Structures are given as C-alpha cells and as structure tokens.
Amino acid sequence: LAEPAQKQGALEAIASGSSLRNYLRKHGIDDKTYTNMAGMNFRIPILAVQKDAITPEAIGLVSAELAHKYRVIPIELRNDGKQLVLAVYDPLTSSASGHLTTATGKELRPFISTGPLEGLIWEYYPLQR
C-alpha cells in the first residue's frame, strides 16, 4: 500500500465495513502475508482453527447473524467463562468488537484466523442461501 490511492481505498474499505483482507487480496496481498502483517501490527495472535477445539458453549453465545456478518467463529470460554476466544477473519471490521461484546456479555479474546472461516461459519451457523 505504497500509493496514496491504495491507502485511501483501504481506509474506505474499513470505513464501509468491508473486509480489508478482501481489499488487499484484490491488490495482490495473499492471506498468509495479511495474517502475519495484521498480527504484528495489531498485536493480535494468529490461530489455525481446529474444528475439535470449538465448543458448543462458545458457539451458542454468538448468533448466526453476527457470525456471518463479522466472519467470526467462537472457539471456547476461558477465565471461568468470563472471556470468549474467537477466530476472526478480519480484525479491522468496523464495530465488530462492540457488537460482539454487547451480544455475548463476555470479554473478547480475538485471534486472527490463518485462513478463511466461511466453511466453519456455514457449518455451525447454517442460514438460508
């Protein structure tokens, strides 16, 4: 993102609630590069989501609407149920953290997913297509 127009486009993508990851992918930055860059810049740990680590209690805290809207998968509860660990596709999605904190009543512990979460989201949160 060296050109001013690229930086402006990225900021507009974030402001509109679009996925910065998708914007960057269109401009030649792959998922692995994005994940590493975002993890370092925002100090958010990276997680390769393992299906067997996902707990029903965590899944039950996030509605299908919010999981699809923000591209998140709840993984587990920690700290005696006070903290919700979730994998996020794009940590910069506007307003996701506030909405999810309000909806779940939990402190969020986000991890950047190493890859797309769509398959898991559709598996755990099927909607009418």
URTA-V868362 format. One record per backbone hydrogen bond with DSSP energy under -1.0 kcal/mol. CO is the residue of the C=O (numbers start at 1). NH is the residue of the N-H. If there is no record, write none. Layout:
<<CO;NH> <CO;NH>>
This chain:
<<3;7> <4;8> <5;9> <6;10> <7;11> <8;12> <9;13> <10;14> <11;15> <12;16> <13;18> <14;17> <19;23> <20;24> <21;25> <22;26> <24;29> <25;28> <30;34> <31;35> <32;36> <33;37> <34;38> <35;39> <36;40> <37;41> <38;42> <45;112> <47;114> <50;53> <51;54> <55;59> <56;60> <58;61> <59;62> <63;67> <64;68> <65;69> <66;70> <67;72> <71;89> <73;87> <75;55> <76;85> <78;83> <79;82> <82;107> <83;78> <84;109> <85;75> <85;76> <86;111> <87;73> <88;113> <90;93> <93;96> <95;99> <96;100> <97;101> <98;102> <99;103> <100;104> <101;105> <107;84> <109;86> <111;88> <112;47> <117;121> <118;122> <119;123> <120;124> <121;125>>
